[in-house]
C-alpha cells in the first residue's frame, strides 16, 4: 500500500533517468520523495510490486497491470517527431523480416507493433523481445529494432533507416502521443500527487536554460501537457491496443476531480473501429453522434478519409443545376421552390432557355448538368426522352438527372413499370442519378414534412433499379427538420445496406435544412450539427468511397472544416442553384473561390473531368493524376 504521509517515511518514487524526464523529476523534494532511478519497464514493475508509491511509468502499464490512476496535468509525450522513440535498421522497413522489441519500454514496443500493423503496412513482420538497451545491437541486415531514449538520439551511422514513431502516429491519427505518466494506485496520498505536480511546475521552465544540445529536444520534440488532446491520443492508443490483443483493458482514469473521464472508454473503441472501416450498428452510430465529442468524431472521420484517399487532393466539378420546371404536386412543407400549376411564377423551360443555360456552362468548362425539377403532371416519359436526346445530340455534357422521386412520378404518370421507365430514360441519355428527394429515409419524418412524397421503400426501390441497370448515383440526406439521431442513423444504415448490393453509390452528401419561406420549424441545423452528422456519416458508411462537403447551406468556412472531418470532395461550382436559395441560402462561389477555399484549408484542388458509363458502372474519363476517386455532384 502507498504511504499516507511523508511524516513517517518519504514516498518512494520510481522514475527514469532519460533526458526527457528531468524537467519532471529535478525538483522532487528529497524530504518528501525517495528517488528510485530505473528504466521505464522497471518503474512499472516497482509500482506493480508495491516497491514504489508513485512512478513515472510507461502508459502500457495502465492497460496491462493493476488498477492505476493517472496524476493529472503532466506527461512525457509528443505531437509529431519525438526524436527518441524510433524504429531503426540497416535496410528499409519494406525489406525487414523481423523486428527486435527493446525491453526498456512496453509502451514504445506496443506502439511499434500497432504502427507496423497499421500505417507502416508490415503486419507480417515477426517481432521478438530483447533485453533492455540492446535494440540497436539487434538491428542488423533484415532485422529492424525499436530503440528509445537517449540511445535513439545517438545512433551508429550504419542504421540508415530511422522511423520516428511519434511522427507516424501523428500522421496516422492527428493526435499527440503519450509515452509516460505519473501514476499510482487508488488511495495515493494527496500530498504525493501535489508533490509531483509541484515538481513539474518548477522544472518545466528549466528547459529554456538546458544545455544547447538538449534545449530544442525538450522544448520542441517533447510535449509535457496532459491536456484533452493528449488524453484523446492516450485513449485512442488504448482502444487500438486492445483491439489488436496487445492490452487487457482500455479505460483511462485520473486522480481527483478529473477521475471520471469526459467520455466512456468504449466510445474510443467505436471511434477506432469506424476509423479503420469497421461496421458500426445503428445504435453505435447514435451513441457516437449523441455522446462523443465533435473533435473526436471529426478526427476519426478524417482518419477514415485518409485511409481511402491518402493524398492531399480534394476534388470538385463545374456543374449547373438546371431546374426544368418548378411546377409540383407534392407541395412539400419544407420546399420554398415549387409552385402550383396556375401560379404566376410557375414555369417549364423552353429549349431556347435550356440552350442558353447549357452553352453558358460549356463556356465555363463545365461538363455536367444536374437536371431536376418538380413533379409536373403534364410531363410524361416522352417529354424526358425528347429532352435527353436533344441535349445529348447538341451538347457535350453528362446528364446527372432525375431524383428517384421524379422517376417514380414519371412511372406513375406514364403508367409504366419501374424497369420500363428506367430502360427508356437510360436509352435516351441519362448518365447518372442524383440522390435528391431522400430527405430522411424514415416514413414518420417524411409524412411530417412531405406527406405526398414517395415512401422510403419506394425511393430505395428506384435507386436499386438504377444500380441494377448500371447507373451510378449519389446519395443524400437533408436533416434538421425535427428528426432524431436514430432517424438519421436509420437513413445511413438503409443507404449502406443498398450499397452492399450493387456498390452503385459514388458519394454521400448531407446538408442542413434551410427554413426561410417554408412551413417547417427547423430542428438542430447549426454548423456544429452539420459537422457532427457529416463526420458520423463518414464512419457509418464504410462501403462509400466519397463524402462531399456541402458549402451551399453552411458556407465555405464550414465546408473547409469538413475537409478535415471526413470529406474528400468539395462538390461543384454551381453556375446556378434555385432550390436551396429559395429557402434563404445565399452562398455562391466561382471556380477561383472553390480552389482558394480548398488550398487555404491545406489541400490541393483537382477539377474532376468525369462522365459515368452506365453500362459498366465505371468512369469513361478520369481526374488528374494522383487525385482521389471522384463522385458526382449532388
N, C-alpha and C positions, 0 to 999 in steps of 0.2 A: 504494500500500500504506500502511496506517496506521503511524504511528511506533511503535516498540517501547519507547521510553523517553523521558522528558522531559529526559534529560541533554543531548541534542543540540539539541532544539527543543521548544517546548511542543506539546501536542496541539492540533490545530485542531478547534474545536467549533462546529457550526452550531446556532444557537438563535434563537428568535423573541423579539420584544420585547413580546408581549402581557402584560397584567397577570397572566393566569393562569400565565405561565411563570416569573415572577421568583422564586417560592419554590424552584424547582428550579435556577435559574441564578445567583442573587445571591451564593452563597458558593462558586462555582467558583474555585479557586485560580489567580490570574493567572500565578503562576510555573509552573504546570503546564498551563494551558489558554490558548489564544489564541481569543478570542470572535469569531465571525463572525455578526453580527446580521442577520436577514433574515426574510422571511415564510415560513410553513411550506413552501410549494411550492419555494421557493428552497433551504431547508435540505435538502430531499430531493435537489435537483439537485446541491448541493455534495457530498453524501455519494456520490451516484451517480458523479460525475466524479472522485472521489478528492481533491477540494479540501478536504474535511473528513474527519477521522478518526472522529468520532462526532457524531451530530446528534440534536436533539430534533425528530423528524420525524413528519409525519402517517402514520398506520398504513397508509394506502393504498400507501405506498412499499414496505411489507413484501411486498405481494402482487402488485406490478407491476414492480418494479425488480430490482436484483441480489440476490444471496444475502446477506441480512442476519440478524443476531441481535439480540435484544432484551436490554438491560440489565435484569435483574430488579429488582423492588421498587417502582418508581415510574413514574407516567404522568401525563398530563393527561386526565381523563375526567369522567364524571358518573354519577349514579344517579337520574336524573329530570331535572327542569329544569336546564339548563346556563346559560341566560340569554345566551350569547354565540355560539350557532350556531342561526340562525333561517331560516325561510322567511318572507319578508315580501311585502306587496303592498298596493296601494290598494283592491283588491276581494277578496272571498272566494275561497279556493282553488278552489271549485267553478266559478268563472267564468273562471279563467285558461285561456289557450290556449298559453302558453309560460312557461318559467322560465329566467332567466339564472343561469348557474353561475359564481360568482365564483372566479377562478383562484387565490385565496390559499391554498386548502387542498383537495387532491384528496379527502381523507377526507370532509370535510363535503359536497362535491358528490356523492360516491358514496353517502353516507348519504341525502342528499336524494332521489336517484334511486330507491334501494331503497324508501324510505318512500312516495314518490309511487306506485310500482307496487304497494305493499302496503297498509298501513293507511289511507293518505290517499286511496286509490281514484282516482288520476289517472294510470293507465298511458298514457293517450292524449296527455298534455300534451307539447308539443315542448320540448326542452331545448337550450340553446346556451351555449357558453363565452363569458365576457367577461374583460377584463383584471382583474388582481388589484386589489381595493379599490374596484371600480366597481359592485358588485352593487346597492347601494341606489339608485344613479342609474338603473339599468335597470328598477327596479320601478315601472312606470307602467301605468295602465289595466288591461288584461287580462294583463299580464306580471308574474309574480312573480319573486323572486330569492332566492338564498342569500346571506346576509350573516353574516360571522363576526367573532370577535374583539371588540376594544373598540368597533368601529363598530356591532356589533349591540346594544351596551348604550347607544348614543346615537343612536337612530334619529329621523328627522324625523317630525313629527306626522302627516303625510299617509299614512304607512304604518300603516294601522289593523289590517291582518291580520298577526299575528306568531305564527308556529307554532314553538314550541321543539322542535327535533328530538331533544334529549335526552329530553324528556318523552314524545314519540310513541314513541321506541324503547323506553323503559322500559315503557310501557303495552302495547306490542305483544309484547315478548319477556320482560318481567320481569327483565331483566338490566342491569347497568351498561353504559355505552358508553365505549370508549377512543378518544380522538382522536389523541393523540401519545404517543410513547415515545422514550426514549433508545435509539439503535440504532447498530450499526456492522457492518463485515464480519467474518467469521470471522478470528481471529488478532489482534483488537483487544487491546492490552496490558491485562493485569490491573490495571495502575496507573491507566489511563484509566477502566476500569469502576469501580474503587474510588473514584476521584476524583469522578465524577458522583454516585455513591451517597452519598458523604460530604457533598457539597453539598446534596443533598436532605434528609438527616438534619438538617443545620444550618439549612436555610432554611425548612422547613415550620412550625416553631414560630413563625416571624416573622409568620405570617398573623394571629396573635392581636393583634398590635400594628400591623397595617396601617392605613392611613387608613380612617376610618369608611365612606367611600363604597365601599371595596373589601372590607372585612372580611367581610361576610356572603357576598359572592360567592365569596371564596376559601375560606371555612370551610364553607359550606353547599352552594353550587352545584357547585364543582369537587371532584372526587374524585381524590386523588393515589395511592391504594394500588393497585398492580398485583398484586392477590391472586387467588385462584382464581376468584372470581366475575367479576372484571374480565377475566381470561383467557378465561373461558367466553363472555362477551359479545364479546370480540375474535374468538374462533373462530366464533361464530355470524355475525358481520358478514362474516367472510371466506367462510364457506360460502354465505351468501345472495348475496354479491357475485359469487362465481364462477358460481353458478347463473344469475345474471342476465346473465352475459357481461361483467361490468364489471371482473373481476380475473383475472389469469393463473393464480394458484395460491392455496392456502388454508392451507398449513402454517405453524404458529407455532413459532418456535424461539428459545430463550433461551440466553444465555451461562451457563457454569458448570454446577453440578450439576443445575440445572433445565432444561438444554438439551433433554432428552428430555421431550416433553410427556406429561402424565398419560394422555392417550388419543390414538389415531391420528387425524389430521385428517379422514380420510374418515368417521369416526363423526359428525362435525358435519354433513356432507352428508346422512347418513341422518336425523339428527335434524331438520334443516331441511326435508327432503322430507316426512317424516312430519308435521311441524307444519303444513305447507302443504296436507296432504291428498293427497300423492303416494302411489303404491302401493309398498309395501315387499315384498320377497320373503321367503319363509320363512327363507332363510339370513341375510338382513339383519336380520330380527327376532331371530334367535338372537344375532347379533353385538351388537345393542343391549342385549338382556336380559343377556348374559353379560359384556360389555366396557365398556359406557357407565356412567358414574356415575349413581346414583339421582337426584341433583339435576338432572342434565342431562335424563334421560328424563322426569322429572316436569315440568320446565319446558316441554319440547317438547309433552308431552301437554296441559298447561294452555293453551298457545297454540292447539292444535287445538280444544280445548273452547271457547275464546273466539271462534274463527273461526265455529263452529257456533252458539254461544249467547253472544253478546257481552254480554248483560245480567248483573246480579248475582243473578238469580233461581235458586234451587235448588228443584226440585220434590219433593214427596212425596205419598203417598196413605195413606188409612186403609183397611186391609185386614185380613182374618182368614184365616190358614192353617187350613183345615179338612181334617183327615186322616180321611176317612170310614171307612177300615179300616186296621188295621196288619198284617193277615194277608197274607203274601207268600211266594211260592215261589222267588224268586231267591236268597234268603239271601246277599246281598252282604256281603263280608267287612268293608267299611267302614261298614256300617249298624248302628246300635245301636237303631233304632226298631222294626224289623219283629219279628213273632212268627209262629211256625208255627201251623197251623190249630188244633190242640188245646191250645195253650199257655193256662195260666190267665189270662194278661193279654191274650189275643187278643180283638179286638172288631171289630164293624161297627156304626156308629152307626145308631140308630133315627131316624125322622123327628122324634120328640119331642126327642131330643138335638140334632138339627140345628136345629130351630126355636129352641131356647134360644140356640144359638150365633149364628144369623143375626139374631135380634132384638137381642141384645147389640151386635152390630156396627152395626146401623142406629141404635141409641140413641146410639152414639158418633159418628154422622155418617159411618160407613163406607159405601163404595159398591161394594166388590169382595170377592168370595170367591176365594181361591186354593185350589182343590179338588184335592187329590192324595191318593193312598193307595197301599197295597201292591198287588201283583198277586195278587188273590184269585180262585182258580179257580171259586168259587161265583157270581161276578158276571159276567154276560154283558151284551150290548148292551141288553137290555130293562131291566136294573136302572138303567143310566145314563140311558136315555130317560125312565123314570119319575121318577128323582131330579131331572133337569134341568127337566122340565116342572113338577114340583111346586114347585121353587124359583122358577121364573120366574112361576108363577101367583100365588104368595103373597108375594113379596118384590121390592123394587126394588133389586136388586143385579146387578152384572155377574158373569158366570161366567168367570173365568180358570182354566180347568180342564183337567186331564189332561195329563201329560207324554207325549212320543212313546212312551216305554216302555209306559205304560198303554194308549195307543191300539193299539199293536202287540199287546199282550196281549189286549185286547178283541177285536180282529180274529181272533186265533188261537182264542180260546175260543168265539167265536160263529160261526166258520167263514164269515167274510165276506171280501170283498176290502177292501183299504185304502180305496178310494174309497167303497164302500158304507158302511163304518164311519164315515168322516168325514162323509158326507152325513147320516147318521142322527143323529150327535151334534150337528151344526150345526142341523139341523131341530128338535132337542129343546131348544136354547137355549144351546149353548156359544158364548161371545162371543170368546174369545181363548185362546191356549195358552201355558202356562209352558214354559220351556226346561229343566226338570228332567231328570235322568237322563242328561245328556250326559257328566258327569264329565270325562274326557279322551277326545276322539274319535280314539283310536288303539287298535286291537284288541289289541295286545300288552299295553297298560296295562289295558284293560278285562278281559281274561282273567285278569289277575293279581288284580284286586280284586273283580271281579263276573263270574265265568265264565258264569253263566246268563243274563246280560242280553242284550238285542238287540245286534247289531253296530253299529259306527259308521255303516255304509251304511244300515242299517235305520232308525236314529234319524233320519238326514238325510232318508230317503225319506218318513217320516211328516211331517216338517216341510215338505218340498217339497209334499206333497199338501195340507197345511193352507194353505200360501201360495197354491197354485193355486186353492183353493176360496175364497180371500178372507179367511181367518183371519189375524190378526196374532199374532205371538208374541214372547216374549223369547228370548234365547239365553244359555246359562250355561256356566261351566267350574268344576268343583271340582278343585283341584290340590293338590300337596303329598303325593302318595301314592307317591313314588319315581320319578315320570316325569322325563324330561329336558326341557331347554329346547326341543329340536327337536320333542318330542311336543306341547308347549304351542303352539308356533308352527304345527304342522300343524293342530291344533284350530282356531286362529284363521283360518287360510287356508281351511279347509273351510267354516267359517261364512261367511266373506267371499265365497267362490265361490257359495254358495247365495243369499246376499243379492243378488248381481249378477243373479240370475234373476228374482226377484219383488219385491225390497225389502220382504219381509214381516216381517223382524225389526225390532222397535221399539227394543230396548235390549239391551245386553250387561251381564251381571253375573258377576263371578268371585268366588270365595271360597276360603279355605284349608281343607283337611281338618282336622276336629276328631277326634282319635284315641281319646278315652276310651271304654271299653266296646266297642271294636271289635277286629278281628283283623288290622289292617293297621298296619305300622310306618310312622309318618309320615316324609315327606321334609322338605324345607325349607318349613315353614308359618309362618314368622315374620311379624311386621308388615312388616318391610323387604321380604320376598319378596312379600307381597301388594301393597304399593305399587308395587314394580318391575313385577310381572306386569300389574297393572291399568293402569299407565301405558303399557307397551308395547302392551297390547291397544288402547288408545285410538288409538295410532299405526298399528297394523296394520289395524284395522277402519275403513278410510277411507270405507266406504259405510254405516256405522252412525251414526245421529243422536245416540244417547244412550248413556252409560255410567253405570251405577248403582253407588253406594257400597254396601259390604256391612258394616254395623255389627254384624250378628248374630254373626259369627265373630271379628271383630277388635276390637270395641268402638267407642264413639263417637269417641275421640280419633284413632284411625287413620282412621276414616271421614271426620272433619273434614279430615285431611291429604289424603285422596284428592280432596277438592273442589278443591284447588289442583294436582292431578296428573292431571286428565283427566275426573273425574266431574262431571256436572251434575244428578244426581238422587240423593236420599238414601234411596230405597226406600220402605218402608211402615212405618207404625205398626202393627206386627203384634199384634193383640189376643190371638193365640195362635200358638205355634210349638212343635212337638213333635219334629221330626226332628233338627235340629242340637242342640237342648238335651239330647236323649237321649244325645248323644255328648260332653256336657260343657260346652257353651256356656251361659253364664248371663246374657248380656246381654239387657236388656229396656228399652224406652223408651215413655213416654207421648207424647201429642201435644205437650205442653209441652216434654218432653225433646228431641224431634226439632227443634222450632222453635228452641229455645235453642242446640242444637249448630250448626245452620245459621247462626244470627245471629252466634254467637261465633267462627265460622270466617270471618266477614266477608261473608256472603251474605244474601240476602233469601229467607225461606221462602215458598213458594207451594204451597198444597194443591191437588193435582190433582182434577178432577172429570171423569173420563174414562170413557166406555164405547166399546167398539170396534164399529163397524158391519162385520160380517163379509161384507157384500155388496160394499161399496165400498172396503174396507181403509182407511177413513178414520174419524176420530173423529166421534161424534154429539154430543159436548159437549166444550167446551174447558176450558182452565185460565184462571186470572185473567189479565187484560190484561197484556201485557208479559213473560209468562213464556215459557220455552222449550218446545219440543215435548215432550210427556210420553212416558213409557214405562211399560209395565205393571210391577208389582212381580214379583219372581221367585217 
